[in-house]
């Protein structure tokens, strides 16, 4: 009997980067775990708790991915949470709820893009459903819509983007991510660098509040989340993304995240 299925994609069949840290932490807690691809038809999804970890191909097959999630009996965070979170329009909803958020305009029609882009001195255009920085561009769209349009936050090139990891409602750890050269994307595949930093009260306070507000909107508990933050031009630290579908744990930089996630699995298994 499998205790937990760790879900990945075919590009990463062995799991997320530095998955060995999480694997070992689960073994230490006598948890039987294995990595499986979300679109593998031979997996018995009723055989244990299911934790989405690195399904980083979902944005090209989002309806198929969400249909899969709805079929999984014991899914951490859950299909309804994923449906909300994979659509970046959730940022508007969180801003309307009073959170400090990087300003976001949702654009469904190509003819409305110029006005949205013109709302900011320099605009960033992203797919409304997107992952891994793919399709993100400055000043214009590089792919089909719908899109979200945001201002270019200049501090990403100096202060960077911070990520706070929240497990079981508690902010536990933090990294700072910086882009390379003229890039604005902080992911490693675009030359970005990531370092672990001591969590600040400013960042953890906003991360905790973000998760609490999302839980109120969704009417359910969030088992795990990564809260991405940037400092706006007005000096306010603001939410840039709330990732509760498949946030990487940055196990190379923060190996303790693997142990914290394993402890979370133990608690959820005990709840039944």
N, C-alpha and C positions, 0 to 999 in steps of 0.2 A: 504493500500500500504506500503510495506516495503522499507525503505530508504537504508538499508545496511544489507547484509547477511554476518555474521562472520563465516568463514568456519573452521571446526574442523574435528576430526575423531571419530570413534565409541568408542575408548578407553577414550576419553575426551568429552563426549556428551554435557557437560555444558560449555565447552570452556577451554582456556588455564589457567594455574595456576593464581589465583587472578584476574580472568576475571571480578569480580565484580567492580573493579576499572574502567575498560574500559566501562562496562555496564552503570555505574553511569555517567561517563563523557559524553556518548552519550545521555543519558536521559536529562542531564543538557542542552544540545544543541538542544533539541527537535528533536533528530534523532530516528526514529523507527528502532530498530535492533533486530535480533535474531540469535542464534547460530544454525547452521545446519551442518550435516556431508556431506562431498564432494561426497560420494557414495550413498546418499539417493535418490532413483529414484523418490520420490514424491515431490521434491523441484522444484519450478518454478524459474529457475535461471535468468529469465528476469524481476523479480519483484523488482530489485534494484541493487545498486552498490554491488559488491562482493569483500570481503577482505579475502584472505587466512590467517589464523592465526595459527592454530595448527594441520595441516594435517600430523602428525608425523608418519604415516604409509605408506607414499607414496613410499618409496624406494623399498618395496617388490612388488609394483604394478605400477611402474613408467609409463609404457606405458598407462595403464588405467587412471592414474591420469592426464597425459598430454592430453589424448584424451578428458577427462572431461573438462580440462581447455580451450581447443580449442572451446568447445561448449558454453562457458559462454560469454554473450554479453558485460558486463561491469565489467571487471576483473582488479583489481589493479595490477600493474606491468605487468600482461598479460602472455599468454601461451607461446609465443616465448621466453620471459625472463626466464620463468620457465624451458623450455627445455634446455636452455643454462646453467642455474645455477645449475640444479640437476646433471649435469655431471661435476665432479671435474676437468676435463681437462681444464675448463675455467681458472684455475690458471696459466697454461702454457701460455695461450693467454694474460693474464694480465701481466705476467712477460715479454713476448715478446714486450709488449707495453711500457715497461720501468718502471713499478712499482716494488718496493721492495717486493718480495714474498718469502715465505719459498720454497726452491728448490723442484720441483715436477717433477717426471718421471711417464708418463702414460705407463702402461704395459697391453697389451691385451692377451699375451700368457703365460702360466705357465712356459714354458721353458726359457722365458726371465726374469723371476723374480729373479733368483740368481744374475745375472749381475747387475740388478737395485738395489737390496739390498746391493750388494757389493760396490756400488758407494759411500756409506756413512759409517762412522765408526760405527754408530748405526742407523738402519733404522726403520721407522714406515711404516707399510703397511695398506692401507685403501681400502674399496670398492670404485670403481670409482663413483658409485651411492650409497650414504649411508647417514644415518641420525642418530642423537642421540648417536654417538660414537659406534654404533653397528658394529662389524667386524673389529675394529681397534686393531692392535697388533704390538708388537715389534719384528722385525727380521724374521717374516714369515707371510704367509697368513693363515687366519683361515676359509676362505670361498671361494666360486668360484669367478673368475674374471669377468670382467677386474678390475684392481687395479690402485691406485696411490701409489708411493713410495716416501717418504720424509725423511730427516734426523730427528732424535730425537732432538728437540730443548730443551736443558737442562734447559733453563730459565723458562720453564713452571712450574717447581717444586719450583722455588724461586720467580721470578717476576710474574709468572702466565700468563694467557692469558687475554688480555683486549678486551672488546667489546664496540664499539662506535655505537650509534643508530643515523641513518641519516634519517630524515623525510622531504620530500619535498626538498631534496638537502642540508639540513642544519644539521650538527652534533649537537645533542642536549644534549646527556647524555652518561654516560660511567659506566661500571662495570668492576671489576677485578675478575677473576675466577681462583681458585687454586685447583689442584687435591689433593686427600688424599693419604698418605703413598707412596707406590711405583707406584701408578697409574699415567698415563699421561692424562687420560680423565678427563675433568673438570666438566662434567655434574653431577648434584645432585644425580642421580641414582647410580653413582659410588663413592659416598662419597665426591664429590667436593663441595666447598663453593663459594658463590658469594656475593660480597659486592659492594655497590655503591661508586664511587670515583669521585672526581672533574676532569672533562675532562682536559687533557693536550693539549697544542698547538701542540705538536709533534704528538699525536694520532689523534686529530681532523683534522689536516692538511693532514695526510695520508688517513684518512677516506674520507674526501671530494674529494681528488684527485682520490681515488679508484672508487668512485661512478661516477665521471666525465669521467674517462677512460672507465668504463663499459658502460656508456651511449653512448660514441662515438662508441664503438665496436658494440653495439646493435642497434644504431640508434633510440633510444627511451628514454623517461624520466623514471627514477626509482622513483616511488612514495615513497618507503620505502626501507631501507636496514639496516642490521647489519654488521659492519665491524669488524672481529676478527683479533687481532694483537698479534704477539709474537716477542721477541727480539732474533735475530739470534746470533750465536757465534761470528760474526764479530762486534757485538754491534749495528747493524742496526735494527730498528723497522720495521717489515715486515708483510705483509698480510698473515694470515693463512687460512682465509676463508671469502668470501663475501656471506652473506646469504640474498637473496632477494626473496626467495620462501615463507618460513613460519617461520621467526625468532620470537621466543618468545620475548615479551616485558619486561620480568623480572619485572612484575608489583608489586611484593612484595617489591623489592629493589628500584624500580624507579616508584612510582605511577604517577609521572608527565608524564611518557611516555604514559599513558592512555589518559590523557588530550591532549597531543600533537597529538596522533593518531586520536582522535575524531575531533580535529581542522582540520587535514588533510582531513578527510572524509567530513567535512562541505565544504571545498574548492573544493573538487572534485565534490561534488553534485552540487555546484553552477556553475561549468563549464559545467555541463550537459553531 
